[in-house]
Structures are given as structure tokens and as C-alpha cells.
Amino acid sequence: MAYVVSSPGSCGEFIQGYMEGSSFMVTCPIDRFSYALSGFKGEGDRLPPKALSAVEKTLAYLGEGNPVPLKLRSHIQKGKGMASSTADISAAAQAAALACGRKLSEREIAEIALSIEPSDATFFKGVVQFDYREGRLIREMGICPAMQILIYDCGGEVDTMQFNSRVGLVDLQRSNEKKMAEALSLFKEGISQRSLDLIGKAASMSSFANQKILFKKPLADFYHLGVERGGKGVICAHSGTVLGLILPMERDAMAVKNFLDDRMKGRISFLDLVHITNQGMQCRKCDIHDFEKL
């Protein structure tokens, strides 16, 4: 039986920093996915190195000696801080496990992912606070209210492994600890009250605090122009190049995009209009021909 696994990407992180002895992130999962297919007859794809490593580590963890062919598709931009590697790794690991008659828990997937690189946790359901260095789930934050996110790119690419191994990174994160505690408190209240205003304020605090770690020149103008047109705040890829503007579902997102394109011309590039997703990783039976249409 063929199975397809979908795992979401992200628009950066709602919050990322250091608090209470650990580096953490608050996930921002979006409706753009990596898909992995297993259990079919025939040859698999030549997988990217990190996805291939995920398959090999999964098979070793399960004590399986035979290789498992997989097919992989992704609709997530690479090298931008949108959790493309995490989505590939998690989808590939679960698809390999399903081919062996097993299903991995979210925490097992986290352990496999963290053995490859510092990872996001968008494969958990809802929004979570996650220690992305140690693979520890700190807390489940809950279900995020619906929102649109206009995603823009500041340019270039960031290598996750190189970024997270840079000298002095944790010290810089520690210097923001009080701000991160305040942002996290606001975010928790925002989830509880289903308030985009509080969630947007928390995300914006984290984005601006991160400027001393990975500076994004367009951030201030993007924030002020976005709020002027009904945005609730900005999300950034703390170790990537993207910025996201949080918009209520009733707002005309394309009108806001046209305004930003005009005012930010040449300084930032539109990538996508997405929505938050709370579904986490999903598995279902799938025909190989249906997979090719994804």
C-alpha cells in the first residue's frame, strides 16, 4: 500500500530566542508542504542529502536493513528560513517508517531531525514552543487563530547549520532574554484570547529584537507600511531571509500586497500569500498517479 506524508513549512518563527536555559522557537506553520511517498512499486527519487539521511536514520532506528524507495515533492522555498529542510526530513522519515509498517511519534521524528541539523517543529499539531537544539518540546501553545500572511524575501540565502554554529550566537540570544519572556507572555495571551493583535505584537517584538543577530534592512519600513494597511504585525525568519505580514482573514491581502510592492519597490520581493495551518503532519493512502499531481 502506498502512503503519502505531508509536512508543513513555515514563515520563519513567531518567536525565537533564549529563555530559562534553552534556545527556543515558537513555530509558525503554513499551508505549504513537502510530500513524501512510500510503499509503491518501482524506483524512488534521488533524494536530497538531508532527506536521504532521514530515511537512513529512520531505518536504523527501526532495525530495518532493506532500503526503502521514496518519492519527494516540495512547495516550500529553499534557504529562506521557511523550514524546507525540516519538512523534507520529517516527511521522509515518516514515509520510510510507514513502508516498514510503523508510524513514528512527533517526538521520535524530532529526535531524528535534530540528529541531522537544528530543526523547526512544524510537524507538531498546532503551535508549539520547541527547543530546536536539544529536540525538547517545551510546551504545546495551542491552536493558532486563522490569519493570512504576506511573505516577502529580503534576498540571499542562509545555511541553517552554519548560522546555528556561529560563535557568540547564544550570547546574543541571551541578551534578548527579557524581551523574549515578554513576547512569549503576550503570545500565550494572544492564543488564549484568539487575538491577532497580541500575536502580532509578540511576533513583531521578536523580529525587531533579532536585528542584532541577523539584520534585515527592510524590516522597519515593512512593519510600519504593513500596519498602516491593516497588518497586525510582522513575523521574521530569525535564521533566514523572509518577512511575513500578519493580516486578518477579512482583509484584502492582494490590495495590501500591491501597496507594499509599490512602496518597497527594489528593496524586498514578494514570495507568497499563505495561511496558518494547525494540522501538523498528515498521512494518508495515495495512488502514485495522484502523488505526481501534487
N, C-alpha and C positions, 0 to 999 in steps of 0.2 A: 504494500500500500504506500502510495506517495503522499508525503506531507509537505506543506509549506508553512514556514515560520516567518512572521513579520515582527520586526523590532523597530521602534521609532527612533528618529534622530531628535535633535534639539535645536533651539535657538539660544545657544550659549547656556547660561545658568541664571536663574532668578537671583541667586546669591552665591558667592564663593569667597572663602577666606579661611581664617583660623580662629578657633574658639575652643576653650575647655580642653586644650591639649591635642587637638587634631585639626588637620586641614579638611575642610568640608565643602560640599556644594549642595544647593537646593536645585533639584532638577527642573528643567523646562521642556518637557516632551512635546513634540509637534507631530502633525499628521503627514510626515514624510518618512518613508520606511525603507529599510533593507529587507529583502526577501530571500530565504534560503529554502531550496527544495531537496528532499532526500527520499529514498525508498523507490526510485524509478529504475527502469532497466536502461542500460547504456552507459556511456561515459559522462563524467561530470565536467564542470568547467575547470580551467586552470585558475585556482583561487589566488587572490592577493595574499601576501605573506602573513598578515595578521589573522585573516580568516582561516588560512591553512593551519597556522599554529593552533588556533582554537579547536579545529577538528582533531588534530593530533593529540592535544592535551585532553580533550574530552574522551577520546577512545582509550587513552592510557588510564584516565581516571576510572573508566568503566571496566577496565581489564579486557578490552576488545582488541584482538590482534589484526583483524582484517580491515583494510581500508574501506572507507565509505565515500562513494561519489556524491558530489553536491553540485547544484547549480545556484548561482548567487546573482541577484539583481539589486540595484540600489538607486533611489531617487533623492539622495542626500549629497549636497556639495561636499567635496573633499578639502581638507586643510583649512577650513574656515571656522572651526570651533562649533560644529553642528553635530558632533557625536557620530560621525560617519563610521569611524573605526569601531566604536562600541556597538553600533547597530549591526555591522558586519560580523563582528566577533560573537555577539550574543545569539544572533540568528543562526550562524553556522554551528555553534556549539549545541544549541537545542535541536537543530535538524539532524546532526550527527547522532545525538542521543536517541531521538525518535526512531532512526533507522535501526538502532540496536534494541528497540523495544523498551526504552527507558524515557523518562521525562525528568529533566533537571529542575530543581527549585531555583527561584530567583537568586538565593544566596549561593548556591553551587555555581551558577553562571557568573556571579560576581567574583568568586574565587578564581575561576578560570580566566576571566577577563583581566583581573588585576595581576595575574601571573605573566601577562603579556605586556601591559602598559597601564599607567594610571588611567582610570576609566570613568565614564559617566555611569549613570544608573537609570537610564530612561526605560529599561526593560521591566522595572518595577511598575506596578499599577499605581495610578495617582501620582502625586508629587512626594518625593522623599528627600530627607536630609541624609547625605551619604558621605562617609569618609573615603574619598577617592584614592587615597594612598594605601590604606590598610584593608579596604574592602568591607568596611563595617557599616551596616545600616544603623544610623543613629536614631532616626525616628521616621515614621510614616506621617507626613504632614496632612494628608487627606486628599480630597477631590478638588481640583482647581476649577473655579468657575469658568464658563465659556468666554473666550476672547479671540480676537483677530490679532495677528502680529505681522506688521510690515517689516520684512527683513532686508537690510542693506549691508553692503560689503565695503569695508574701508580700504581693501586692496591687500595683495600679498597673501602669504600662507604662513602658518605657524605649525611647527612639528611638536606634537604633544610631548613626546619623550624628552626632546631637547629642552623644551620650555620648563618642564617639571623637574629637570635635573640641574637647572641653573643655580649657581652659587648665590646664597642670600635670599632666595625666594621665600622661604618660610619666615625669615626675619621680617621681610616686607609685609607679609600677611599678618604677622603678629602685631605690627604697628597699627593695623586697622581693626584690632580685635573689638574695641568698644563700639565702633561703628557697626561692625557685623552683628554684635549682640543686639543693638537697637534695630537694625534692619530685620533680623530674624524674628524679633518680637512683633514688629509691625506686620511681617509676612504671615505669621501664625494667626494674628488677629484678622488679617485680610481673608485668609482661608476660612476661618470660623464664621465671619460675617458675610462671606462671598462678595467682598468689596474689591473691585478693580482699583479704586483709588489707593487703598492701603497697600495692595500688592504692588502696584506701580511705583509707589513711593519707596517701598523696600527695595525693589529691583534697581531703581534709579540711584539710591544711596550706595548700593554695592558697585554699580557701574562707575560712578564717579570716584569712589574710594580706590578702585582698581587702576585708576590712571597712573598712579605712582609705580605700578607693576608692569602694565602693558598699555602705553599711552595710545589713545585714539583721538587724533586731532579733530575729527568732525563731531565728537560726542556732544559738546555743549550746544552748538547750533542745532544739531539734530534733535536734541531734547527740547529746547525752547520752541523751535518751529513746530515740532510734533504736538506738544502740549497746547500750543496756540490753536491747532486744528482739531482739538478734542482728544488727543492722546492722553493716556493715564500714566505714562512713564516709559522708561527705556530699560531694555534688557541687553546685556553685552555678553559676548563670548570672552570670558576672563582670560582664556589662553588661546584666543582665536581672533578673527578679524571682523566678525559680524556685529551689527547692532540691530535691535528689534524695537519697534514702537508698538506698545500695547494699545489696542483700540477696542471699545465696546462693540458687541455684535451688531448693534443697530447703526453704527457709523458707516458712512460711505467710504470704504477703505481706498478705493481707486481714486476718489477725489483728493484724499489726503496724499496718496502717492504722487499724483500729478503736481500738487503743490510742492511737495518735498523735492521732486525731480527738478522743478523749475528753480527753487531757491538754493538747492545744494548742488547744482549742476557742476560736474567736473570734480567734485570733492568726495563723492560717495556713489555707489552703484546699486540699483535695485536688484535684488535676487529673487524674492518670492513673497507671496501672501499666503500665510499658513494659519492654522488654528491649533490651539492647545488640544492635546489628547490625554485622556486618563486611562486608556485601555492597556498600556504596557505591552508585553509580548503576547502574541496570539499564535495559536497553532490550529491548523485545520487540514483535512484531507484535500488533496488537489490533484487534478489531472495535469500532466506535463504540458499539454497544449494550452491549458488555462494559465499556467505559470508563465509561458512565453508571452502572454498578453499583458502581464503586469508592468 
